[in-house]
Amino acid sequence: MSPTNPARLHPTRARERTAVIIGSTRPNRICPGIARWVMNALQEGSSLGYELIDLAEINLPFLDEPLKPALAEYGHDHTRAWSELINGYRGFVFVFPQYNWGYPAPLKNALDFLYHEWHDKPATSVTYGTRGGNKGALQIHQVLDGLHMRRLDDHVEIVITDDDVDENWQLKDLEATLRPYLEQVRALDAQMTEALLDTQEQPPAAASGGF
Ligand SMILES: Cc1cc2nc3c(=O)[nH]c(=O)nc-3n(C[C@H](O)[C@H](O)[C@H](O)COP(=O)(O)O)c2cc1C
């Protein structure tokens, strides 16, 4: 996609709120540092407004709603609060590690809690792992398609090897490990900006409530 001229964005929507979701909730996780770096890289020179959402802070229980989320009849305050939060964002960048060739269960749980709130919104992923987390990315992409989100053309896979981490599997030099991916992440911002521009130019698609 070609770079977007921010001036083409509607002035009242000049800083569309876009969430960078921290998808690992473990103690000692490296995800927050990576997600913050990704958010800063996305934000650099962007007309969008990127913000972090930390699933560990949201602290959702395992899905405990009696009705399917597509009905949007929520029985719990935590679901209504999560719904309201996600409704406030126009696009999403999911940052998470690969776990056993998949993606973290709390992230799937957080996605499953809602339905219409994700619908038709642009989304992509930034994964990491010893081979970049490709298998986790493929799995979440299928789920994002199931939620009828609009996946960006590209996603980013960050390779983190034993050389990059200390004995506690913490990044020794986060900036040095992530810097090679700067242009790829910046390209995601260009695609996100273009996707949100498309949203403004087209009437919103009606969410069917089906699958
Ligand atoms: C449950 C679990 C499963 C893992 N599976 C993989 C894997 O499939 N591929 C991989 O490259 N690393 C895997 N790892 C190693 C993670 O990449 C590493 O622990 C990383 O720090 C996880 O990100 P986090 O610290 O933000 O949770 C796994 C780690 C955990 C905790």
The ligand as an SDF file (V2000), in Angstrom:
LIG
                    3D

 31 33  0  0  0  0  0  0  0  0999 V2000
    3.6700  -21.8990   27.5650 C   0  0  0  0  0  0  0  0  0  0  0  0
    4.8460  -21.5050   26.7060 C   0  0  0  0  0  0  0  0  0  0  0  0
    4.9740  -22.0210   25.4460 C   0  0  0  0  0  0  0  0  0  0  0  0
    6.0140  -21.6310   24.5960 C   0  0  0  0  0  0  0  0  0  0  0  0
    6.0530  -22.0730   23.3080 N   0  0  0  0  0  0  0  0  0  0  0  0
    6.9460  -21.5250   22.4540 C   0  0  0  0  0  0  0  0  0  0  0  0
    6.8790  -21.8210   21.0680 C   0  0  0  0  0  0  0  0  0  0  0  0
    6.0170  -22.5530   20.5800 O   0  0  0  0  0  0  0  0  0  0  0  0
    7.7870  -21.2400   20.2510 N   0  0  0  0  0  0  0  0  0  0  0  0
    8.7490  -20.3850   20.7250 C   0  0  0  0  0  0  0  0  0  0  0  0
    9.5300  -19.8830   19.9430 O   0  0  0  0  0  0  0  0  0  0  0  0
    8.8300  -20.0980   22.0320 N   0  0  0  0  0  0  0  0  0  0  0  0
    7.9500  -20.6280   22.9070 C   0  0  0  0  0  0  0  0  0  0  0  0
    8.0060  -20.3090   24.2330 N   0  0  0  0  0  0  0  0  0  0  0  0
    9.0730  -19.4320   24.7060 C   0  0  0  0  0  0  0  0  0  0  0  0
    8.6080  -17.9790   24.6250 C   0  0  0  0  0  0  0  0  0  0  0  0
    8.9110  -17.4380   23.3700 O   0  0  0  0  0  0  0  0  0  0  0  0
    9.2810  -17.1440   25.7160 C   0  0  0  0  0  0  0  0  0  0  0  0
    9.0290  -17.7080   26.9800 O   0  0  0  0  0  0  0  0  0  0  0  0
    8.7840  -15.7120   25.7360 C   0  0  0  0  0  0  0  0  0  0  0  0
    9.4480  -14.9890   26.7550 O   0  0  0  0  0  0  0  0  0  0  0  0
    7.2840  -15.6540   25.9670 C   0  0  0  0  0  0  0  0  0  0  0  0
    6.8310  -14.3290   25.9110 O   0  0  0  0  0  0  0  0  0  0  0  0
    6.3530  -13.6070   27.2640 P   0  0  0  0  0  0  0  0  0  0  0  0
    7.5740  -13.5880   28.1880 O   0  0  0  0  0  0  0  0  0  0  0  0
    5.9850  -12.2180   26.8550 O   0  0  0  0  0  0  0  0  0  0  0  0
    5.2280  -14.3850   27.8410 O   0  0  0  0  0  0  0  0  0  0  0  0
    6.9760  -20.7070   25.0780 C   0  0  0  0  0  0  0  0  0  0  0  0
    6.8520  -20.1990   26.3700 C   0  0  0  0  0  0  0  0  0  0  0  0
    5.7960  -20.5730   27.1750 C   0  0  0  0  0  0  0  0  0  0  0  0
    5.6480  -19.9300   28.5440 C   0  0  0  0  0  0  0  0  0  0  0  0
  1  2  1  0
  2  3  1  0
  2 30  2  0
  3  4  2  0
  4  5  1  0
  4 28  1  0
  5  6  2  0
  6  7  1  0
  6 13  1  0
  7  8  2  0
  7  9  1  0
  9 10  1  0
 10 11  2  0
 10 12  1  0
 12 13  2  0
 13 14  1  0
 14 15  1  0
 14 28  1  0
 15 16  1  0
 16 17  1  0
 16 18  1  0
 18 19  1  0
 18 20  1  0
 20 21  1  0
 20 22  1  0
 22 23  1  0
 23 24  1  0
 24 25  2  0
 24 26  1  0
 24 27  1  0
 28 29  2  0
 29 30  1  0
 30 31  1  0
M  END
$$$$
